[in-house]
Amino acid sequence: MFHDHPTAGHWGQNKTQALILREYAWPGLRLFVRDYCKSCTTCARSKAPRHLPYGTLKQLPIPERPWNSISMDLIEQLPNSGGYSAILVVVDRLTKQGIFIPTHDTLTASELADLFVMHVFSKHGVPSHVTSDRGSEFVSHFFRSLGKALDMRLHFTSGYHPEGDGQTERVNQTLEQYLRVYTNYQQANWSQLLPLAEFAYNNAPNATTGISPFFANKGYNPAISVHPERDLTSARAREFAVDLDELHSVLRQQIAEAQARYQVQADKHRLPAPDFKVGDQVYVRAEHIRTTRPSKKLSEKFLGPFPIIAQAGTHSFTLRLPESMRAVHPVFHVSQLEPATPNTIPGRVQPPPPPVLIDGEPEYEIAEILDSKIDRRRRSCQLLYLVRWAGYEGTDEETSWILATELGHAQELVADFHAAYPSKPGPLSRLS
C-alpha cells in the first residue's frame, strides 16, 4: 500500500517512510523501510543509478626499455598520394618515438609484417608487447605473419589485456594536424611529407616525458641548422655524455607520474567496482540491449537479476541468462552491472521480472566506438565504425568494423565519438 501500489509510486526510502508515518509507527521502522526499498526488484530494474560508473582505470605497465612495448594503428581513407592511401603509425611506449609508414587501405597481415621488418625490426628488433585500438585479433594476426617473415618462433606476451592507452590515437591526431597544415590544395603530397612529419614529431618535446623522442632514444637532439663557428666536437661530446640507462629510468618515472595524474582525474568520475563473486545476483544495464518493447524511454533501465557464474576477466563477469536472452553474449563489463540486494523481508512475494524478448538479430553490448571510416570499395560507399565489444577484452573478437546502420541502438555512443573526434567520417560525411 505504501510502496508497491500504483497510488504509492515505488518511491525511495525517504518518501516511503514519510507516507507510512502519516498513519503508523513502530520500532525499527527506518531500517525496515530501507531494506524493503533496497531489495525491491521493480525499483532496481526501473530506476536510473545515481552513482558514478563502476570500474577504476586500468593502466598499462610501464616498459622496461625502449621498443620493448609499442602501439600500432592505421590512418586510412586518405587521398591517393604516390599510390598510397593510408599510414601505418608505430609508437614506442617508453620514449614516445614514432615511425610513420605510407601504405594502402587493403593492407594484409603479411604486408604489415613486411613493412614492420623493413622500418621497425631492422632498427629496434622484435617487441615483447604490442597494443592496438584495433584489438587483439589485429595483434595476433600481425605476430603470426611477423614470425613467418622472420622465419622464427615469436613469444608474444599477452599477460595483460588493457583497453588501450590511447597513445597512438593522440599521435594520429598530431600527424593529421601536421599534414593538414602542409599538404597542397589537392592533398596529393602527404606521402612526400611523411619523413618531415616524422622528424618534426620526434624532435619536439613530448608532453609526458618532457624531452623529445629523439633525445630519449639517442641521448642527443639532432641538428637542424649549421653553425661553422661552433665547437662541434665539444658540443657533441657533451650531448653524447648522457647516460641512456639513467635517462630511461627518468622516463619511466615521468611516465609513472603522468599515469598517476591521469588515474586521479579519471577515477574522479568512477567508483571502485563492487566485490562481485560467483553466485552473486546482479542486474544488467538494458541501454544497449534492444527488446521488443515499443519505447526505450519507458522500458526498464536494468534487466535481471541474473546470477554470476564466472569471472571472465579483471573487469568482466559471465552471467547465466534466461533462454529468451540466448542471443545476448553473457559476458558483461563491471560498469554495466548493479548488485542485487537480497530480500530479507519475511513473507514478502515480489513480482516476477517481465519477459525479455530480444528484437530480431543477436544484440551484443558495445563498450566504446574507437574509429570511423568510409568504405569506398563497396558498390555504394558506406560508413563503418570500429567498435569495442564489452566483455570481449583479451579475445580475438574484442573489436570489429560494423556498418553505421547496425548502431541504431547506440546513438549516444556515436554522438560521444563524433564530439570527441569531429574530423572523423560521420553520417553527414560525403560518401561520393
C-alpha positions as a Markdown table, in Angstrom:
| # | Residue | x | y | z |
|---|---|---|---|---|
| 1 | Met | 0.0 | 0.0 | 0.0 |
| 2 | Phe | 2.8 | 2.5 | 0.9 |
| 3 | His | 5.4 | 1.4 | -1.7 |
| 4 | Asp | 4.2 | -1.2 | -4.3 |
| 5 | His | 0.7 | 0.0 | -5.0 |
| 6 | Pro | 0.1 | 2.4 | -8.0 |
| 7 | Thr | -1.1 | 5.0 | -5.6 |
| 8 | Ala | 2.2 | 4.8 | -3.7 |
| 9 | Gly | 4.6 | 5.1 | -6.7 |
| 10 | His | 7.5 | 2.8 | -5.8 |
| 11 | Trp | 9.3 | 5.8 | -4.1 |
| 12 | Gly | 12.6 | 5.6 | -2.4 |
| 13 | Gln | 13.3 | 5.2 | 1.3 |
| 14 | Asn | 12.6 | 8.8 | 2.5 |
| 15 | Lys | 9.3 | 9.3 | 0.7 |
| 16 | Thr | 8.0 | 5.8 | 1.6 |
| 17 | Gln | 8.9 | 6.3 | 5.2 |
| 18 | Ala | 7.0 | 9.7 | 5.2 |
| 19 | Leu | 3.9 | 8.0 | 3.7 |
| 20 | Ile | 3.9 | 5.3 | 6.4 |
| 21 | Leu | 4.5 | 7.8 | 9.3 |
| 22 | Arg | 1.2 | 9.5 | 8.4 |
| 23 | Glu | -0.6 | 6.5 | 9.8 |
| 24 | Tyr | 1.7 | 4.1 | 11.5 |
| 25 | Ala | 4.9 | 4.0 | 13.6 |
| 26 | Trp | 6.9 | 1.1 | 15.2 |
| 27 | Pro | 10.4 | 0.5 | 16.5 |
| 28 | Gly | 12.8 | -0.3 | 13.6 |
| 29 | Leu | 10.6 | 1.4 | 11.0 |
| 30 | Arg | 13.5 | 3.2 | 9.3 |
| 31 | Leu | 15.6 | 0.1 | 8.9 |
| 32 | Phe | 12.6 | -1.9 | 7.7 |
| 33 | Val | 11.8 | 0.7 | 5.0 |
| 34 | Arg | 15.4 | 0.9 | 4.0 |
| 35 | Asp | 15.7 | -2.9 | 3.5 |
| 36 | Tyr | 12.3 | -3.1 | 1.8 |
| 37 | Cys | 13.2 | -0.4 | -0.8 |
| 38 | Lys | 16.7 | -1.6 | -1.4 |
| 39 | Ser | 15.6 | -5.1 | -2.1 |
| 40 | Cys | 12.6 | -4.1 | -4.4 |
| 41 | Thr | 13.3 | -5.7 | -7.7 |
| 42 | Thr | 10.9 | -3.4 | -9.6 |
| 43 | Cys | 12.7 | -0.4 | -8.3 |
| 44 | Ala | 16.1 | -1.9 | -9.2 |
| 45 | Arg | 15.0 | -2.6 | -12.8 |
| 46 | Ser | 13.2 | 0.7 | -13.3 |
| 47 | Lys | 15.3 | 3.4 | -11.7 |
| 48 | Ala | 18.5 | 5.0 | -13.1 |
| 49 | Pro | 21.6 | 4.7 | -10.9 |
| 50 | Arg | 22.6 | 7.9 | -9.0 |
| 51 | His | 26.3 | 6.9 | -8.6 |
| 52 | Leu | 29.4 | 7.2 | -10.8 |
| 53 | Pro | 30.2 | 4.3 | -13.2 |
| 54 | Tyr | 31.9 | 1.3 | -11.6 |
| 55 | Gly | 35.4 | 0.3 | -12.5 |
| 56 | Thr | 38.5 | 2.3 | -11.9 |
| 57 | Leu | 41.1 | 3.0 | -14.6 |
| 58 | Lys | 43.3 | 0.1 | -15.6 |
| 59 | Gln | 46.8 | 1.3 | -16.6 |
| 60 | Leu | 49.3 | -0.3 | -19.0 |
| 61 | Pro | 52.5 | -1.5 | -17.4 |
| 62 | Ile | 55.5 | 0.9 | -18.0 |
| 63 | Pro | 58.0 | -0.6 | -20.4 |
| 64 | Glu | 61.4 | -1.5 | -19.1 |
| 65 | Arg | 63.4 | -0.5 | -22.1 |
| 66 | Pro | 62.9 | 1.3 | -25.5 |
| 67 | Trp | 60.9 | -0.6 | -28.2 |
| 68 | Asn | 60.0 | -3.4 | -25.8 |
| 69 | Ser | 56.4 | -2.3 | -25.9 |
| 70 | Ile | 54.8 | -0.5 | -28.9 |
| 71 | Ser | 51.4 | 0.6 | -30.1 |
| 72 | Met | 50.3 | 0.5 | -33.7 |
| 73 | Asp | 47.4 | 1.8 | -35.7 |
| 74 | Leu | 46.4 | 2.8 | -39.3 |
| 75 | Ile | 45.2 | 6.1 | -40.6 |
| 76 | Glu | 43.0 | 5.1 | -43.5 |
| 77 | Gln | 41.0 | 6.5 | -46.4 |
| 78 | Leu | 43.4 | 9.2 | -47.3 |
| 79 | Pro | 43.6 | 10.8 | -50.8 |
| 80 | Asn | 45.8 | 9.0 | -53.2 |
| 81 | Ser | 49.4 | 10.2 | -52.8 |
| 82 | Gly | 52.1 | 8.4 | -54.8 |
| 83 | Gly | 50.0 | 5.2 | -54.8 |
| 84 | Tyr | 49.4 | 5.3 | -51.1 |
| 85 | Ser | 46.1 | 5.8 | -49.2 |
| 86 | Ala | 47.0 | 5.0 | -45.6 |
| 87 | Ile | 49.6 | 5.5 | -42.9 |
| 88 | Leu | 50.9 | 2.8 | -40.5 |
| 89 | Val | 51.8 | 4.6 | -37.2 |
| 90 | Val | 54.1 | 2.8 | -34.8 |
| 91 | Val | 55.0 | 4.4 | -31.5 |
| 92 | Asp | 57.4 | 3.2 | -28.7 |
| 93 | Arg | 55.6 | 3.5 | -25.4 |
| 94 | Leu | 58.7 | 4.4 | -23.4 |
| 95 | Thr | 60.5 | 7.0 | -25.5 |
| 96 | Lys | 57.3 | 8.0 | -27.5 |
| 97 | Gln | 59.3 | 7.8 | -30.8 |
| 98 | Gly | 57.0 | 7.5 | -33.8 |
| 99 | Ile | 57.6 | 5.9 | -37.2 |
| 100 | Phe | 55.2 | 6.9 | -40.0 |
| 101 | Ile | 55.0 | 4.4 | -42.9 |
| 102 | Pro | 53.0 | 5.1 | -46.1 |
| 103 | Thr | 50.8 | 2.1 | -47.2 |
| 104 | His | 47.4 | 1.4 | -48.5 |
| 105 | Asp | 43.9 | 0.6 | -47.2 |
| 106 | Thr | 43.9 | -3.0 | -48.2 |
| 107 | Leu | 47.0 | -3.9 | -46.2 |
| 108 | Thr | 47.1 | -7.6 | -45.3 |
| 109 | Ala | 48.7 | -9.1 | -42.2 |
| 110 | Ser | 51.7 | -10.4 | -44.3 |
| 111 | Glu | 52.2 | -7.0 | -45.9 |
| 112 | Leu | 52.0 | -5.4 | -42.5 |
| 113 | Ala | 54.7 | -7.8 | -41.2 |
| 114 | Asp | 56.9 | -6.9 | -44.2 |
| 115 | Leu | 56.6 | -3.2 | -43.5 |
| 116 | Phe | 57.4 | -3.8 | -39.8 |
| 117 | Val | 60.6 | -5.7 | -40.7 |
| 118 | Met | 61.7 | -3.0 | -43.1 |
| 119 | His | 61.0 | 0.0 | -40.9 |
| 120 | Val | 61.0 | -1.2 | -37.3 |
| 121 | Phe | 62.6 | -4.5 | -36.7 |
| 122 | Ser | 65.7 | -3.5 | -38.8 |
| 123 | Lys | 66.3 | -0.7 | -36.3 |
| 124 | His | 64.8 | -1.9 | -33.0 |
| 125 | Gly | 64.3 | -5.6 | -33.0 |
| 126 | Val | 61.1 | -7.5 | -32.0 |
| 127 | Pro | 58.9 | -6.0 | -29.3 |
| 128 | Ser | 57.5 | -8.1 | -26.4 |
| 129 | His | 54.2 | -6.3 | -26.3 |
| 130 | Val | 52.0 | -4.7 | -28.9 |
| 131 | Thr | 48.8 | -2.8 | -28.2 |
| 132 | Ser | 46.4 | -1.5 | -30.8 |
| 133 | Asp | 43.0 | 0.1 | -30.8 |
| 134 | Arg | 42.1 | -2.5 | -33.3 |
| 135 | Gly | 42.1 | -5.2 | -30.7 |
| 136 | Ser | 43.9 | -8.5 | -30.0 |
| 137 | Glu | 42.8 | -10.1 | -33.4 |
| 138 | Phe | 44.8 | -7.4 | -35.3 |
| 139 | Val | 47.8 | -8.0 | -33.0 |
| 140 | Ser | 47.7 | -11.8 | -33.1 |
| 141 | His | 47.4 | -11.9 | -36.9 |
| 142 | Phe | 50.3 | -9.5 | -37.1 |
| 143 | Phe | 52.6 | -11.5 | -34.8 |
| 144 | Arg | 51.9 | -14.7 | -36.7 |
| 145 | Ser | 52.8 | -13.0 | -40.0 |
| 146 | Leu | 55.9 | -11.4 | -38.5 |
| 147 | Gly | 57.1 | -14.8 | -37.3 |
| 148 | Lys | 56.7 | -16.1 | -40.8 |
| 149 | Ala | 58.5 | -13.1 | -42.3 |
| 150 | Leu | 61.5 | -13.6 | -39.9 |
| 151 | Asp | 61.3 | -17.4 | -40.1 |
| 152 | Met | 61.4 | -17.7 | -36.3 |
| 153 | Arg | 59.0 | -18.6 | -33.5 |
| 154 | Leu | 57.9 | -15.4 | -31.6 |
| 155 | His | 56.9 | -15.5 | -28.0 |
| 156 | Phe | 54.3 | -12.7 | -27.7 |
| 157 | Thr | 53.5 | -11.9 | -24.1 |
| 158 | Ser | 49.7 | -11.5 | -23.6 |
| 159 | Gly | 49.5 | -11.5 | -19.8 |
| 160 | Tyr | 47.6 | -8.3 | -19.8 |
| 161 | His | 44.7 | -7.2 | -22.0 |
| 162 | Pro | 44.2 | -3.4 | -21.4 |
| 163 | Glu | 41.5 | -1.4 | -23.0 |
| 164 | Gly | 44.2 | 0.7 | -24.8 |
| 165 | Asp | 46.1 | 3.7 | -23.7 |
| 166 | Gly | 45.1 | 6.0 | -26.5 |
| 167 | Gln | 48.7 | 6.8 | -27.3 |
| 168 | Thr | 48.6 | 6.0 | -31.0 |
| 169 | Glu | 45.3 | 7.9 | -31.3 |
| 170 | Arg | 46.9 | 11.0 | -29.9 |
| 171 | Val | 49.9 | 10.6 | -32.3 |
| 172 | Asn | 47.5 | 10.1 | -35.2 |
| 173 | Gln | 45.8 | 13.4 | -34.3 |
| 174 | Thr | 49.2 | 15.2 | -34.2 |
| 175 | Leu | 50.2 | 13.7 | -37.5 |
| 176 | Glu | 46.9 | 14.6 | -39.2 |
| 177 | Gln | 47.3 | 18.2 | -37.9 |
| 178 | Tyr | 50.8 | 18.4 | -39.4 |
| 179 | Leu | 49.6 | 17.2 | -42.8 |
| 180 | Arg | 46.6 | 19.4 | -42.7 |
| 181 | Val | 48.9 | 22.4 | -42.4 |
| 182 | Tyr | 51.5 | 21.5 | -45.0 |
| 183 | Thr | 49.6 | 19.5 | -47.7 |
| 184 | Asn | 48.8 | 21.1 | -51.0 |
| 185 | Tyr | 45.3 | 22.0 | -52.1 |
| 186 | Gln | 44.8 | 18.6 | -53.8 |
| 187 | Gln | 46.2 | 16.9 | -50.7 |
| 188 | Ala | 48.2 | 14.7 | -53.0 |
| 189 | Asn | 51.6 | 15.3 | -51.5 |
| 190 | Trp | 51.1 | 13.9 | -47.9 |
| 191 | Ser | 53.3 | 10.8 | -48.6 |
| 192 | Gln | 56.2 | 13.0 | -49.5 |
| 193 | Leu | 55.7 | 15.0 | -46.3 |
| 194 | Leu | 55.8 | 11.9 | -44.0 |
| 195 | Pro | 59.6 | 11.9 | -43.4 |
| 196 | Leu | 59.5 | 15.6 | -42.4 |
| 197 | Ala | 56.4 | 15.0 | -40.3 |
| 198 | Glu | 58.2 | 12.1 | -38.5 |
| 199 | Phe | 61.3 | 14.2 | -37.9 |
| 200 | Ala | 59.2 | 17.2 | -36.6 |
| 201 | Tyr | 57.2 | 14.9 | -34.2 |
| 202 | Asn | 60.3 | 13.1 | -32.9 |
| 203 | Asn | 62.3 | 16.3 | -32.5 |
| 204 | Ala | 59.6 | 18.1 | -30.4 |
| 205 | Pro | 59.4 | 17.7 | -26.6 |
| 206 | Asn | 56.8 | 15.1 | -25.6 |
| 207 | Ala | 54.1 | 16.3 | -23.1 |
| 208 | Thr | 54.5 | 13.2 | -20.9 |
| 209 | Thr | 58.3 | 12.8 | -20.8 |
| 210 | Gly | 59.3 | 16.5 | -21.2 |
| 211 | Ile | 62.0 | 15.6 | -23.7 |
| 212 | Ser | 62.0 | 14.8 | -27.4 |
| 213 | Pro | 61.6 | 11.2 | -28.5 |
| 214 | Phe | 64.8 | 11.6 | -30.5 |
| 215 | Phe | 66.7 | 12.5 | -27.3 |
| 216 | Ala | 65.1 | 9.7 | -25.4 |
| 217 | Asn | 66.4 | 7.2 | -27.9 |
| 218 | Lys | 69.8 | 8.6 | -28.8 |
| 219 | Gly | 70.8 | 10.8 | -25.9 |
| 220 | Tyr | 71.1 | 13.9 | -28.0 |
| 221 | Asn | 68.9 | 16.2 | -30.1 |
| 222 | Pro | 69.5 | 16.3 | -33.9 |
| 223 | Ala | 71.0 | 19.4 | -35.5 |
| 224 | Ile | 68.6 | 21.3 | -37.8 |
| 225 | Ser | 71.0 | 24.1 | -38.7 |
| 226 | Val | 74.7 | 24.5 | -39.4 |
| 227 | His | 76.9 | 26.9 | -37.3 |
| 228 | Pro | 80.5 | 26.6 | -38.6 |
| 229 | Glu | 81.9 | 28.8 | -35.8 |
| 230 | Arg | 80.7 | 26.4 | -33.1 |
| 231 | Asp | 83.0 | 23.9 | -31.5 |
| 232 | Leu | 81.0 | 21.0 | -32.8 |
| 233 | Thr | 83.4 | 18.4 | -31.3 |
| 234 | Ser | 83.0 | 19.6 | -27.7 |
| 235 | Ala | 79.2 | 20.3 | -28.2 |
| 236 | Arg | 78.6 | 16.8 | -29.5 |
| 237 | Ala | 80.8 | 15.3 | -26.8 |
| 238 | Arg | 78.6 | 16.9 | -24.1 |
| 239 | Glu | 75.4 | 15.8 | -25.9 |
| 240 | Phe | 76.6 | 12.2 | -26.1 |
| 241 | Ala | 77.7 | 12.1 | -22.5 |
| 242 | Val | 74.1 | 11.4 | -21.5 |
| 243 | Asp | 73.8 | 8.0 | -19.7 |
| 244 | Leu | 70.9 | 6.4 | -21.6 |
| 245 | Asp | 70.2 | 3.9 | -18.8 |
| 246 | Glu | 69.7 | 6.8 | -16.4 |
| 247 | Leu | 67.7 | 8.6 | -19.0 |
| 248 | His | 65.3 | 5.7 | -19.5 |
| 249 | Ser | 65.0 | 5.4 | -15.7 |
| 250 | Val | 63.9 | 9.0 | -15.6 |
| 251 | Leu | 61.5 | 8.4 | -18.5 |
| 252 | Arg | 59.8 | 5.6 | -16.6 |
| 253 | Gln | 59.5 | 7.8 | -13.6 |
| 254 | Gln | 57.9 | 10.6 | -15.6 |
| 255 | Ile | 55.5 | 8.2 | -17.3 |
| 256 | Ala | 54.5 | 6.8 | -13.9 |
| 257 | Glu | 53.9 | 10.3 | -12.6 |
| 258 | Ala | 51.8 | 11.1 | -15.7 |
| 259 | Gln | 49.8 | 7.9 | -15.3 |
| 260 | Ala | 49.2 | 8.7 | -11.7 |
| 261 | Arg | 47.9 | 12.1 | -12.5 |
| 262 | Tyr | 45.6 | 10.7 | -15.2 |
| 263 | Gln | 44.5 | 7.9 | -12.8 |
| 264 | Val | 43.5 | 10.5 | -10.3 |
| 265 | Gln | 41.5 | 12.5 | -12.8 |
| 266 | Ala | 39.9 | 9.5 | -14.4 |
| 267 | Asp | 38.9 | 7.9 | -11.1 |
| 268 | Lys | 37.2 | 11.1 | -10.0 |
| 269 | His | 34.4 | 10.0 | -12.4 |
| 270 | Arg | 34.4 | 6.3 | -11.5 |
| 271 | Leu | 33.8 | 4.2 | -8.4 |
| 272 | Pro | 35.7 | 1.1 | -7.3 |
| 273 | Ala | 33.8 | -2.0 | -8.6 |
| 274 | Pro | 31.7 | -3.9 | -6.0 |
| 275 | Asp | 33.4 | -7.1 | -4.8 |
| 276 | Phe | 31.3 | -9.4 | -7.1 |
| 277 | Lys | 31.7 | -13.1 | -6.6 |
| 278 | Val | 30.5 | -16.2 | -8.4 |
| 279 | Gly | 26.9 | -16.8 | -7.2 |
| 280 | Asp | 26.1 | -13.2 | -6.6 |
| 281 | Gln | 22.9 | -11.8 | -8.2 |
| 282 | Val | 23.3 | -8.7 | -10.4 |
| 283 | Tyr | 21.2 | -6.5 | -12.7 |
| 284 | Val | 22.4 | -5.7 | -16.2 |
| 285 | Arg | 22.0 | -2.2 | -17.9 |
| 286 | Ala | 19.4 | -2.5 | -20.6 |
| 287 | Glu | 20.7 | 0.5 | -22.5 |
| 288 | His | 22.3 | -1.4 | -25.3 |
| 289 | Ile | 20.1 | -4.4 | -25.4 |
| 290 | Arg | 17.2 | -3.9 | -27.8 |
| 291 | Thr | 14.0 | -5.6 | -26.7 |
| 292 | Thr | 10.5 | -5.9 | -28.3 |
| 293 | Arg | 9.1 | -3.2 | -26.1 |
| 294 | Pro | 8.0 | -0.2 | -28.2 |
| 295 | Ser | 9.6 | 2.6 | -26.3 |
| 296 | Lys | 13.1 | 2.7 | -24.9 |
| 297 | Lys | 12.2 | 5.7 | -22.7 |
| 298 | Leu | 9.5 | 3.8 | -20.9 |
| 299 | Ser | 11.4 | 0.5 | -20.7 |
| 300 | Glu | 13.3 | -0.9 | -17.6 |
| 301 | Lys | 16.8 | 0.6 | -17.0 |
| 302 | Phe | 18.1 | -2.8 | -15.9 |
| 303 | Leu | 17.3 | -6.5 | -16.7 |
| 304 | Gly | 17.5 | -9.3 | -14.2 |
| 305 | Pro | 18.6 | -10.1 | -11.6 |
| 306 | Phe | 20.9 | -12.8 | -13.0 |
| 307 | Pro | 23.5 | -15.0 | -11.2 |
| 308 | Ile | 27.2 | -14.6 | -11.8 |
| 309 | Ile | 28.6 | -18.0 | -12.9 |
| 310 | Ala | 32.3 | -17.0 | -13.7 |
| 311 | Gln | 34.7 | -14.1 | -13.7 |
| 312 | Ala | 35.8 | -13.7 | -17.3 |
| 313 | Gly | 38.4 | -11.0 | -16.7 |
| 314 | Thr | 39.6 | -8.4 | -14.2 |
| 315 | His | 36.6 | -6.2 | -15.0 |
| 316 | Ser | 34.1 | -8.6 | -16.6 |
| 317 | Phe | 31.8 | -11.3 | -15.4 |
| 318 | Thr | 29.8 | -14.1 | -17.1 |
| 319 | Leu | 26.1 | -14.3 | -16.2 |
| 320 | Arg | 23.5 | -17.1 | -16.5 |
| 321 | Leu | 20.9 | -15.5 | -18.8 |
| 322 | Pro | 17.5 | -16.9 | -19.5 |
| 323 | Glu | 16.6 | -18.8 | -22.7 |
| 324 | Ser | 14.8 | -15.7 | -24.0 |
| 325 | Met | 18.2 | -13.8 | -24.0 |
| 326 | Arg | 20.2 | -16.6 | -25.7 |
| 327 | Ala | 21.1 | -14.1 | -28.5 |
| 328 | Val | 22.9 | -11.8 | -26.0 |
| 329 | His | 26.5 | -12.5 | -25.2 |
| 330 | Pro | 26.6 | -13.4 | -21.4 |
| 331 | Val | 29.9 | -11.6 | -20.5 |
| 332 | Phe | 29.5 | -8.0 | -19.2 |
| 333 | His | 31.9 | -5.3 | -18.1 |
| 334 | Val | 31.5 | -4.3 | -14.4 |
| 335 | Ser | 30.3 | -0.8 | -15.5 |
| 336 | Gln | 27.2 | -2.5 | -16.9 |
| 337 | Leu | 26.3 | -4.3 | -13.7 |
| 338 | Glu | 24.5 | -3.4 | -10.5 |
| 339 | Pro | 24.4 | -5.6 | -7.3 |
| 340 | Ala | 21.1 | -7.0 | -6.4 |
| 341 | Thr | 20.1 | -6.6 | -2.7 |
| 342 | Pro | 18.6 | -9.9 | -1.4 |
| 343 | Asn | 15.1 | -9.8 | 0.1 |
| 344 | Thr | 15.2 | -10.1 | 3.9 |
| 345 | Ile | 11.5 | -9.3 | 4.5 |
| 346 | Pro | 9.7 | -12.5 | 5.7 |
| 347 | Gly | 6.7 | -13.5 | 3.7 |
| 348 | Arg | 7.3 | -10.9 | 1.0 |
| 349 | Val | 6.5 | -12.1 | -2.5 |
| 350 | Gln | 8.0 | -9.9 | -5.3 |
| 351 | Pro | 6.5 | -9.8 | -8.8 |
| 352 | Pro | 8.5 | -11.8 | -11.4 |
| 353 | Pro | 10.6 | -9.8 | -13.9 |
| 354 | Pro | 8.9 | -9.1 | -17.2 |
| 355 | Pro | 9.8 | -11.4 | -20.0 |
| 356 | Val | 12.8 | -10.2 | -22.1 |
| 357 | Leu | 12.4 | -10.8 | -25.8 |
| 358 | Ile | 15.4 | -9.7 | -27.9 |
| 359 | Asp | 14.3 | -7.9 | -31.1 |
| 360 | Gly | 15.4 | -9.7 | -34.3 |
| 361 | Glu | 19.2 | -10.3 | -34.7 |
| 362 | Pro | 21.5 | -11.0 | -31.8 |
| 363 | Glu | 22.4 | -7.9 | -29.8 |
| 364 | Tyr | 25.9 | -7.5 | -28.3 |
| 365 | Glu | 26.9 | -4.8 | -25.9 |
| 366 | Ile | 29.1 | -2.1 | -27.3 |
| 367 | Ala | 31.6 | -0.6 | -24.7 |
| 368 | Glu | 33.1 | 2.1 | -26.9 |
| 369 | Ile | 33.4 | 3.4 | -30.5 |
| 370 | Leu | 37.0 | 3.7 | -31.5 |
| 371 | Asp | 37.1 | 4.9 | -35.1 |
| 372 | Ser | 35.1 | 5.5 | -38.3 |
| 373 | Lys | 35.8 | 5.3 | -42.0 |
| 374 | Ile | 34.0 | 5.4 | -45.3 |
| 375 | Asp | 34.4 | 2.1 | -47.3 |
| 376 | Arg | 34.7 | 3.1 | -50.9 |
| 377 | Arg | 35.4 | -0.4 | -52.1 |
| 378 | Arg | 31.7 | -1.4 | -51.9 |
| 379 | Arg | 29.4 | -0.8 | -54.7 |
| 380 | Ser | 27.8 | 2.1 | -52.7 |
| 381 | Cys | 30.1 | 3.9 | -50.3 |
| 382 | Gln | 29.1 | 3.0 | -46.7 |
| 383 | Leu | 30.0 | 4.4 | -43.3 |
| 384 | Leu | 31.7 | 2.0 | -40.9 |
| 385 | Tyr | 32.5 | 2.2 | -37.2 |
| 386 | Leu | 35.2 | 0.4 | -35.3 |
| 387 | Val | 33.6 | -0.8 | -32.0 |
| 388 | Arg | 35.0 | -2.4 | -28.9 |
| 389 | Trp | 32.6 | -5.1 | -27.5 |
| 390 | Ala | 32.1 | -5.2 | -23.8 |
| 391 | Gly | 33.1 | -8.4 | -22.2 |
| 392 | Tyr | 35.4 | -9.5 | -25.0 |
| 393 | Glu | 38.6 | -8.0 | -23.5 |
| 394 | Gly | 41.6 | -10.0 | -24.5 |
| 395 | Thr | 39.8 | -12.1 | -27.1 |
| 396 | Asp | 40.1 | -12.1 | -30.9 |
| 397 | Glu | 36.6 | -10.6 | -31.1 |
| 398 | Glu | 37.3 | -7.6 | -28.9 |
| 399 | Thr | 36.9 | -5.1 | -31.8 |
| 400 | Ser | 35.4 | -5.2 | -35.3 |
| 401 | Trp | 34.2 | -2.9 | -38.0 |
| 402 | Ile | 30.4 | -2.7 | -38.4 |
| 403 | Leu | 28.0 | -0.7 | -40.6 |
| 404 | Ala | 26.6 | 2.5 | -39.2 |
| 405 | Thr | 23.1 | 1.2 | -39.8 |
| 406 | Glu | 23.8 | -1.5 | -37.2 |
| 407 | Leu | 24.3 | 1.2 | -34.5 |
| 408 | Gly | 20.7 | 2.4 | -34.3 |
| 409 | His | 20.6 | 1.3 | -30.6 |
| 410 | Ala | 23.9 | 3.1 | -29.7 |
| 411 | Gln | 23.3 | 6.6 | -31.0 |
| 412 | Glu | 24.6 | 8.1 | -27.7 |
| 413 | Leu | 28.0 | 6.4 | -28.2 |
| 414 | Val | 28.0 | 7.6 | -31.8 |
| 415 | Ala | 27.4 | 11.1 | -30.7 |
| 416 | Asp | 30.1 | 10.9 | -28.0 |
| 417 | Phe | 32.6 | 9.6 | -30.5 |
| 418 | His | 32.0 | 12.4 | -33.0 |
| 419 | Ala | 32.0 | 15.0 | -30.2 |
| 420 | Ala | 35.5 | 13.8 | -29.3 |
| 421 | Tyr | 36.7 | 13.4 | -32.9 |
| 422 | Pro | 34.8 | 15.9 | -35.1 |
| 423 | Ser | 37.1 | 15.3 | -38.0 |
| 424 | Lys | 36.3 | 11.6 | -38.3 |
| 425 | Pro | 33.8 | 10.5 | -41.0 |
| 426 | Gly | 30.2 | 10.6 | -39.8 |
| 427 | Pro | 26.6 | 10.4 | -41.0 |
| 428 | Leu | 26.9 | 13.8 | -42.8 |
| 429 | Ser | 30.2 | 13.0 | -44.5 |
| 430 | Arg | 30.4 | 13.0 | -48.3 |
| 431 | Leu | 30.1 | 9.4 | -49.5 |
| 432 | Ser | 30.9 | 10.0 | -53.1 |
